[in-house]
Amino acid sequence: MVPCYQPTSLLRQTLASASVALRKMSSEVQLEIIDDASPDVDVRDLVKSWNIPDVRVYRRETNGGLAKCWNTCIHRAQGEFIHILHQDDLVKPNFYCKLQDLFVRHPLAGMAFCRSEFLQESTISEEPIEQHDEGILLDWIDRICERQRLQCPSVVVRKSTYEKVGGFDEKLKYVVDWEMWVRIAAHFPVAYTPKVLASYRCHADSETARLKHSGLISKDSKQAYKRIKKSLRGSEYQLQRQMVFEYLLFISSGAVSMAAASGDFGLARRELQSLIRCWGASMPLRQLVKHSKWYLNLTFHLTGGENG
């Protein structure tokens, strides 16, 4: 399932990579684009012009954003396993065969993923290895609560898993995928292969890059924390809840630092104001004082710039 919005020619590469990998499968497969009501691109005509076989296109009536579009993917998927492949990412030829093999060998796994590579202009780098042996990941709930450790194109989920834990939280944007991986880990074993079989593309026009400049990261992180606490109820998850809190606060602080480093001090101040409003009551006093001083410094910088 390929969610898209205002796709470029990168979508052609995405579809071609998926088509090659799917042709290696002996079972019935589905390659379908979910167009999130792109206003300026006729996705059906665009795909038709590329002559890629067996690609279906479904257009949503209205634009719903990431989570709603991904949930439409889940709803329309007809198979036992669901892969949500974003419009600018890629898979290797053996991706589907290997992930299906993991599910066959580990029937209790609710989700499986491989290692990804990052494509950034002419540079290619690889994710760290989570585990050298293929199979069920040990202590996965601890590791995924610590930070985001995987990329969307590397993940395949059983449809029955989504039926158990629910779809993506439509209130979330920046951490919507990570929240789902935590939720699944709280309910199911997760299988893994260290083989690099998926490619995550980093570029300035990606949705991730856009969200980094939205000023909504702290608000999104706080909403995710509320959602994840529901998945990690009970005293046995006390450590994991603390890890989630620290990671989300780290993300919020990072958004401020990133905006300030880029010279956008207005965005930095807005994000920091949101951070203090969202997290202030939960932060240790020392951290709250530190962030409050940071806010005053940004305000002084902006005021001084305006006066100058």
matplotlib code that plots the C-alpha trace (Angstrom):
import matplotlib.pyplot as plt

x = [0.0, 1.5, 0.0, 0.8, 0.1, 1.2, 3.7, 6.7, 8.7, 10.1, 6.8, 7.7, 10.9, 9.0, 6.4, 9.1, 11.0, 7.8, 6.7, 10.0, 9.9, 6.3, 6.9, 9.1, 6.2, 4.2, 1.1, -1.5, -0.3, -1.8, 0.0, -2.3, -1.8, -3.9, -4.0, -4.8, -6.8, -3.9, -5.2, -2.6, -1.8, -4.0, -2.3, -4.3, -3.2, 0.4, 0.7, -0.9, 1.7, 4.5, 3.1, 3.9, 1.7, -1.0, -1.0, -4.4, -5.1, -7.7, -8.4, -9.6, -12.5, -10.8, -7.2, -6.9, -3.2, -0.7, -2.6, -5.9, -4.3, -2.3, -5.5, -7.2, -4.3, -5.0, -8.8, -8.3, -5.6, -6.9, -4.0, -2.8, 0.3, 0.3, 3.3, 2.9, 5.5, 5.8, 5.8, 9.6, 11.0, 12.2, 12.5, 15.1, 14.1, 14.0, 12.2, 8.8, 10.1, 12.4, 9.7, 7.1, 9.7, 10.1, 6.3, 6.2, 9.1, 7.7, 3.9, 3.3, 5.1, 2.7, 5.2, 8.5, 11.1, 14.5, 17.4, 17.1, 19.6, 19.3, 19.5, 20.5, 21.6, 24.7, 25.3, 24.1, 24.3, 22.9, 21.0, 22.8, 22.1, 19.5, 20.4, 22.9, 20.7, 17.4, 14.3, 12.3, 14.0, 15.0, 13.8, 12.3, 9.7, 12.6, 14.5, 11.6, 10.5, 14.0, 13.9, 12.7, 14.8, 13.3, 11.9, 8.5, 9.5, 11.2, 8.0, 5.4, 2.5, -0.1, -3.6, -4.7, -2.3, -3.9, -7.3, -6.1, -4.3, -6.2, -5.1, -2.7, -3.7, -5.1, -4.3, -0.6, 1.7, 5.5, 5.7, 2.6, 4.7, 6.8, 3.7, 2.3, 5.6, 5.5, 1.8, 2.5, 5.5, 3.3, 1.1, 3.2, 6.7, 8.5, 10.6, 13.7, 16.4, 19.6, 19.6, 19.3, 16.2, 14.6, 15.7, 14.5, 14.9, 16.0, 15.2, 14.0, 10.5, 9.6, 6.7, 9.2, 11.2, 8.1, 6.8, 10.2, 9.4, 5.7, 6.1, 3.9, 6.5, 6.1, 2.4, 2.5, 5.0, 2.8, -0.2, 1.8, 2.8, -0.8, -1.5, 1.5, 0.7, -2.6, -0.6, 1.9, -0.3, 0.7, 3.6, 5.6, 5.9, 7.0, 10.6, 9.3, 7.0, 9.9, 12.0, 9.2, 8.9, 12.6, 12.7, 9.7, 11.1, 14.4, 12.5, 10.8, 14.1, 15.7, 13.1, 14.0, 17.8, 17.2, 15.2, 17.7, 20.6, 19.0, 18.5, 14.7, 14.6, 10.9, 10.1, 12.5, 10.7, 7.3, 8.5, 10.1, 6.9, 5.0, 7.5, 7.2, 3.4, 3.2, 5.9, 6.5, 4.4, 6.1, 9.7, 12.2, 12.6, 16.2, 15.1, 12.2, 14.5, 17.0, 14.2, 12.7, 16.2, 16.5, 13.1, 14.1, 17.4, 15.5, 13.0, 15.9, 17.6, 14.4, 13.7, 17.3, 17.1, 13.9, 15.4, 18.6]
y = [0.0, 3.3, 6.5, 9.6, 13.3, 15.6, 12.9, 13.6, 11.3, 9.7, 7.8, 6.0, 4.7, 3.6, 1.7, 0.1, -1.2, -2.6, -4.2, -6.0, -7.3, -8.4, -10.4, -12.7, -13.7, -16.9, -15.7, -13.2, -9.6, -6.1, -2.9, 0.0, 3.8, 5.7, 9.3, 11.7, 14.0, 15.6, 18.9, 19.5, 16.0, 13.4, 10.4, 7.9, 9.5, 9.9, 6.2, 5.1, 7.0, 5.0, 1.6, -0.2, -3.3, -4.2, -0.9, 0.3, 3.8, 4.8, 8.5, 9.7, 12.3, 14.8, 15.3, 13.8, 13.9, 11.2, 9.0, 9.1, 8.1, 5.3, 4.1, 4.0, 1.8, -0.6, -0.6, -1.3, -3.9, -7.3, -9.5, -11.0, -8.7, -5.0, -2.9, 0.9, 2.1, 5.9, 7.6, 8.4, 5.3, 2.0, -1.7, -4.2, -7.1, -9.7, -7.5, -9.2, -12.8, -12.3, -10.5, -13.2, -15.9, -14.2, -14.4, -18.0, -19.0, -16.8, -17.2, -15.2, -12.1, -9.2, -7.2, -7.7, -5.3, -5.2, -2.8, 0.3, 2.5, 6.3, 8.0, 11.6, 13.1, 11.1, 9.7, 6.3, 5.2, 2.3, 1.9, 0.3, -3.5, -4.2, -7.9, -10.0, -13.1, -13.1, -13.8, -12.3, -9.3, -9.6, -6.8, -5.0, -3.1, -1.5, -0.6, 0.9, 3.0, 4.4, 6.0, 5.6, 2.8, 1.9, 3.5, 3.0, 1.3, -1.5, -2.5, -5.2, -5.7, -8.5, -7.2, -9.0, -7.0, -3.7, -5.2, -5.9, -2.6, -0.2, 2.1, 5.0, 7.8, 10.5, 13.2, 12.6, 13.8, 13.8, 10.7, 8.9, 5.9, 5.5, 5.5, 2.6, 0.6, 1.1, 0.0, -3.1, -4.0, -3.9, -6.6, -8.8, -10.2, -8.4, -10.3, -8.8, -9.4, -7.4, -7.5, -4.1, -4.5, -1.0, 2.5, 5.6, 8.8, 12.0, 15.2, 18.7, 18.2, 15.1, 15.2, 14.6, 17.7, 19.8, 18.7, 19.7, 23.3, 23.2, 24.4, 21.5, 19.0, 19.6, 19.5, 16.3, 14.7, 15.5, 13.9, 10.9, 10.5, 10.5, 7.8, 5.6, 5.7, 3.9, 1.2, 0.9, 0.6, -1.2, -1.1, -3.5, -0.7, 2.1, 2.2, 2.2, 5.1, 7.1, 6.2, 7.4, 10.7, 11.4, 10.6, 12.8, 15.7, 15.2, 15.4, 18.6, 20.2, 19.1, 20.9, 24.1, 23.6, 22.8, 25.9, 28.1, 26.6, 27.3, 31.0, 30.8, 32.2, 32.9, 29.3, 28.3, 30.6, 29.3, 25.7, 26.4, 28.1, 25.1, 22.8, 24.7, 24.7, 21.0, 19.6, 22.2, 20.5, 17.2, 18.4, 18.3, 21.8, 22.1, 21.3, 23.8, 26.6, 25.7, 25.9, 29.1, 30.8, 29.5, 31.1, 34.4, 34.4, 33.7, 36.5, 38.9, 37.9, 38.5, 41.8, 43.0, 42.0, 44.0, 47.0, 46.8]
z = [0.0, -1.1, 0.5, -1.5, -1.8, -4.6, -5.8, -8.0, -10.2, -7.1, -6.9, -10.1, -8.5, -5.5, -7.5, -9.7, -6.6, -5.1, -8.4, -8.8, -5.2, -5.4, -8.6, -6.6, -4.4, -5.2, -3.3, -4.5, -4.0, -4.0, -5.2, -4.6, -4.2, -1.8, -3.1, -0.2, -2.5, -4.3, -5.7, -8.5, -9.7, -11.3, -9.8, -11.8, -15.1, -13.9, -12.9, -16.2, -18.2, -16.5, -17.7, -14.4, -14.4, -11.8, -9.9, -8.7, -7.6, -4.9, -4.3, -1.0, -1.3, 1.1, 2.4, 5.8, 6.5, 7.3, 9.8, 8.0, 4.8, 6.4, 8.0, 4.6, 3.5, 6.4, 5.6, 1.9, 2.3, 1.3, 2.4, 5.7, 5.8, 5.3, 4.1, 4.0, 1.5, 1.3, -2.0, -2.0, -0.3, -1.9, -1.2, -2.4, -4.6, -1.8, 0.7, 0.6, 0.4, 3.5, 5.6, 4.7, 5.7, 9.1, 9.7, 8.7, 11.0, 13.8, 13.7, 17.0, 15.7, 15.1, 13.1, 11.3, 10.0, 8.4, 8.6, 6.4, 4.5, 4.3, 0.9, 1.1, -2.2, -3.2, 0.3, 1.5, 5.2, 7.1, 10.3, 13.3, 13.7, 16.3, 16.6, 14.6, 14.5, 12.6, 14.7, 17.6, 19.1, 22.7, 25.1, 22.2, 24.3, 26.2, 23.1, 21.1, 24.2, 24.4, 20.9, 17.3, 15.9, 12.6, 9.4, 7.9, 4.6, 6.6, 8.4, 7.6, 10.1, 10.2, 9.4, 12.6, 14.6, 13.4, 14.2, 17.7, 18.6, 16.3, 13.5, 13.6, 16.0, 13.7, 16.3, 15.8, 13.1, 13.8, 16.0, 14.6, 13.4, 16.5, 18.7, 16.7, 17.0, 20.8, 20.9, 18.9, 21.0, 24.1, 22.7, 20.3, 19.7, 16.8, 14.3, 12.7, 10.0, 10.0, 6.2, 4.5, 2.4, 2.5, 1.6, 3.4, 1.4, 3.2, 1.3, 2.0, 0.5, 2.6, 5.0, 7.9, 6.9, 6.6, 10.1, 11.6, 10.7, 11.7, 15.3, 16.4, 17.6, 21.3, 21.1, 19.1, 21.5, 24.5, 22.7, 21.9, 25.6, 26.7, 24.1, 24.9, 28.6, 27.8, 26.1, 28.9, 31.9, 35.1, 37.4, 35.1, 32.6, 34.9, 33.5, 29.9, 30.6, 32.0, 28.9, 26.6, 28.6, 28.3, 24.6, 23.8, 25.9, 24.0, 20.7, 21.8, 22.9, 19.7, 17.7, 19.5, 18.9, 15.3, 14.7, 16.5, 14.6, 11.3, 12.3, 12.6, 16.2, 15.9, 15.3, 18.1, 20.5, 19.5, 19.8, 23.2, 24.4, 23.4, 25.1, 28.4, 28.2, 27.3, 29.5, 32.2, 34.9, 34.3, 34.1, 37.0, 38.4, 37.1, 33.5, 33.8, 34.9, 32.1, 29.4, 30.9, 30.7, 27.1, 26.3, 27.8, 25.8, 22.5, 23.4, 24.1, 20.8, 18.8, 20.6, 20.1, 16.4, 15.9, 17.7, 15.6]

ax = plt.figure().add_subplot(projection="3d")
ax.plot(x, y, z, "-o")
ax.set_aspect("equal")
plt.show()
